[in-house]
Amino acid sequence: NDRATAFIFADGAGAVVIGQSKEAGIGPTVWGSTAENRDAILLTPSYLEYKKNPGKLDLGWPNISQQGQTVFRWAVYEVAQVGKKAIEAAGIQPSDLGAFIPHQANERIIDSLAKSMELPEGIVIARDIQTTGNTSAASIPLAMDRVLAENPELSGKLALLIGFGAGLVYASQVVELPPKEK
């Protein structure tokens, strides 16, 4: 019933299989959290409280609440800096990227992130949110699969991945997209 969180609830699962390689295909990870605003996305009662008191009906079922503007500003401005740091840590330039595959939170955040990072024209930006919705932790693997299905020429190219979410945690890295299946 909460407009600030209703869009979060989509269903999906994803995984990426990583194998041995003669060349590094995964760049350094830039990760962390913004603790001063961690309450911008809350689960009340927390899952741990709920689990410790399974019979207490007065606790209610855990409910997610979100301060939408705070989360939006954080994602667009602070998480964009994380993406820039991941590009730098990988030792590449933004023009070396073939794709940008962020967490599929919403289109405004995706577009604003790309703009804040000053990504070059022509970079493929994952927009799986349009058809799959926000599938939380599954959004990057699902978006990567869709990007490769729609743009097979990106196989073997570099992509910037950025994940972020509750607790205002984030992680980003540059990876080499998987080769075409044989």
N, C-alpha and C positions, 0 to 999 in steps of 0.2 A: 504493500500500500504506500510505500515511501518513494516518491518520484526521484529522490537523490540516489537510491540504490536499486530500484526496480530493474534497470538495464543490466545490472551485474549478472543476473541469473540466466545463464545459458548453460548448455550441457555439452561437454566434449572431453576427449582424452587424447593425449598425444605423447609421442616418445621419439627420440632421435637416437639411432644406433650409431655408436662411435667405434671405429676399428683402428687397427694399427696402420701406420702410414710411414713412408720414408721421409715425408715432408710435413712440417707443422701446418695444420689446417685450422687450429683454434688459437686465437689470440689471447693475451692476458685478460683477466676479468677485472673490471672496475666495479666494486660493489660496496654497499654500506646502507645507512639509514639516516633519516632526518628525525632524530629523537624529539626535538622540541615541538614537533607537530604530529607526533604519533597518534594522538587522540582524534585526528581528523577522520579516521575510519575506525569504528569501534564495533565490537561484538559484545552485547550486553544481555544477560550475564555472559562472562567469558565461558568458553567451552570447558575450561578447567573447573570453574565454579559449578557449572551445570553437572559435570561428571562426578564431582565430589558429593553432590546432593541430588541424586537421581529421583528421589521420591518427593522432593519439595516442589509442589505445584506453584507456590507463590513466586518462585524464581522466574517462571515462564520459559518459553522456548527461546534460545539465543536469537537476538535480532541484530542485524547489521544496520548501523547508522553512519552517515557520511556528511562531512562539511564540503559540499561540492565545489564551491569557489576556492577554498583553501587547497583542496586536492588538485584542482585544475591548474592553479598558479604554480604549485610545487612541481607538477609533472612537466609543465611547459618550460619553466625557467630553470629549475634545479636539475631535473632529470636530463634536460638537453645538455647541460654541462658534463654530465656523466657520459653521454654519448660521444662528446668531443674528446674527453679523456681516453675513452676506449679506442678511438681512431688513432690518437697520438700514441697510446701504449702499444698498438699494433705496428707502429712505424710506417703508417700509410697516410695518404691524403684523402679527403672526402671524394675526390674525383676518381679514386681507385675502386670505389664501391660500385657494385652492380645493383644492390638492393638494400633497402632499409626495412627491417622486420621488427616493429615494436610490439609490445603487449597491446592487444586490441581492446583498449578501454573504451574509447569512442572516437569518432572521426575528427572532431574538433581538436582533441588532444594530439592525435596522429599528425594532422596537418600543421598544427602549431609547433610540435616538436621538430618536424622537418624544417620548418621556416626558421625556428630559433637556432638550429644547428647549421643553418645556411648550406643545406645539402644541395648539390648541383642539379640543374634541370636534367631530366632524362633518367635519373635514378628511379628504379621501380620501388614503389612504396606499397607494402602489404596493406590490404584493406579487406581482410577476411571478416571484419566486424559487420560488413554490409549484409552478409548472408548467414554467418554462423553466430554472430553476437559475441559478447564478452564471455569467453569460456575460461576465464581466470588463468590458472597456470598452464592450461592446454593451448592458450591462444597463440603463442609463438610457434610451436611445432605445427599446429594446424595451418597457420598463416604461411609458414615456410613451404608446406606441402602445396598449398594453393598457388603461391608465387611460382614455384617450379613447374607445376602443371600448366599454368597459363603462359609461362616464359621459359621454355626449356633451354633457351640460349644462355640462361643464367647459371646453369650447371657448371661447377668449377670456379665460379666468380666469387668475389668477396661480398659479404653481407654484414651490416651492423645490426646486432640484436640488442634490444633494450627491454628488460622486464621490470615492472614496478608494481607496488600494491600496498595492502594493509600494513599498518605500522610504519608506513612511508619508507619502505625498503626498496632497494633498486639494485640492478646488476646489468652490466653491459659488456659486450665483447664483439670483436670482429671474427667471423668464421668464414671458412671456405665452404660454399654450398656443395652438397653432395653431387657426384657425377651422375650422368644419365644412367638409368638402369640398362643392363645389357640383355 
